[in-house]
Amino acid sequence: MAGTRAPWMLENFIDGKFLPCNSYLDSYDPSTGDVYCRVPNSGKEEIEAAVEAARAAFPGWSSRSPQERSQVLHRLADLLEESLEELAQAESKDQGKTITLARTMDIPRSVQNFRFFASSILHHTSECTQMDHLGCLHYTVRTPVGIAGLISPWNLPLYLLTWKIAPAIAAGNTVIAKPSELTSVTAWMMCKLLEKAAPFKFLDFEEESSPCDLRLDILRRIPVTGLPSHPGVPPGVVNIVFGTGPRAGEALVSHPEVPLISFTGSQPTAERITQLSAPHCKKLSLELGGKNPAIIFEDANLEECVPTTVRSSFANQGEICLCTSRIFVQRSIYSEFLKRFVDATRMWKVGIPSDPSASMGALISKAHLEKVRSYIKKARLEGAQILCGEGVDKLNLPPRNQGGYFMLPTVITDIKDESCCMKEEIFGPVTCVVPFDSEEEVIQRANSVKYGLAATVWSGNVGRVHRVAKKLQSGLVWTNCWLIRELNLPFGGMKSSGVGREGAKDSYEFFTEVKTVTVKH
């Protein structure tokens, strides 16, 4: 878009209205390196306006029944689904991911998030117990917390934003969301859909004639022309404020009237959120990074294991917190696996995001590309081997995309467990492959990092699968598969991979407060 037309100018969405900002940030097309969008550089003033709107909307929204809120979520899901192709193209361009991934995962999952929580909100039950000897009945009720502060990352922009908004408003909260300033376009497009989904208003007539006047009664029930039909999202229920973490994010996290923060992102940012929120005793859900191992035993089915592990290592340019970045292979099959894995990795096509045949697109930014490349340089200095990818194979891109943030999927071997490439989250298309001998050894090595988000285990031995899964320090363990999610079950990590869980029951509990009521009868 740069060079042919002025960049898009995004606006904040507060109290059901689009509002400009005094300051803006440049947002870049990862596939070209050109500016194509300008994002509000919001701060305390914009957050304060959003808090005021969310506070005013809370009593009305929280008093709606779960059935009414469910209808609204279904309406939003319908609108997202109707705009699936437009949203997918925007997500691909803004984030650098392939159009295929945006079409088949990001936007469909965003739709599913609203549909899932629209359904799950109808099926929660409370606890009840009796103390007959005292003539008392005890039961619990859950009420929405209030204003939810939601901070979402740049790797799965709309997908993870809706994963937070849907359960928050389903439970009766109002929200202030701050998407990443690097990938704000689909959040802004969703605001257009929120505006479209506003409740419908009726013409207001003064009663000058008989209540039996049928014509006047009909007129009172005619909606204002052009406004959509009920159900809808009242103004102030969902507010989206764009900007950076140090300005908009910190203003949101430290605001005394925002009692809850849900954050997905890096550990250093989570530490800052914890510091700022501690004086206010806020509820926190922190979904952070991972250094996820794949453990491949000698009885693994390599026909399934190799292509799935390539995908788990390099999907979305490796920019998924669940991606595999350490691959432990039992020594007896190590050479065979490595050859197959490198051959399959070289088959992955790096191309412009709009190319339907591309397996990988561009990384999010120039700074992130350089960070990822720096790990490969460190590996070389340590004596590791780069079997394919960065510095070994050659990229083939059109002239227009030579300034984009592309790199090839890279496989490193002959590397020690103490290396930063085996310890730190790289968050790019880089994975390390190393051999192991025994079950006990590999469990210890897999658990030797500070993270504990996800792991995969490949084996045909059912007993081994269960033993290893139980001993791995990971919030999620996939066996003989990867990234198959059941939204009813908890999602989250151990150790430095975060605090709290998300899912049907867990998200509902996080976005509500429980109260015990005792009645003596």
ABEGO torsion letter per residue (X at the ends): XBGABBBBBBBBBBGGBBBBBABBBBBBBAAAGBBABBBBBBBAAAAAAAAAAAAAAAAAAAABBAAAAAAAAAAAAAAAAAAAAAAAAAAAAAAGBBAAAAAAAAAAAAAAAAAAAAAAAAABBBBBBBBAAAGBBBBBBBBBAEBBBBBBBAABAAAAAAAAAAAAAAAGBBBBBBBBAABAAAAAAAAAAAAAABBBBBBBBBBABBAABAAAAAAAABBBBGBBBOBBBBBGABBBBBEBAAAAAAAAAABAABABBBBBEBAAAAAAAAAAAAAAGBBBBBBBBBBBBBBBBAABBAAAAAAAAAAAAABGGGBBAABBABBBBBAAAAAAAAAAAAAAAAABBBBBAABAABABBBBABAAAAAAAAAAAAAAAAAGBBBABEBGABBBBBBAAAAABBBBBBBBBBGBBAABAAAABBAGBBBBBBBBBABAAAAAAAAAABABBABBBBBBABAAAAAAAAAABBBABBBBGBBGBBBAABBBEBBEAAEBEBBEAAAAAAAABBBBBBBBBX
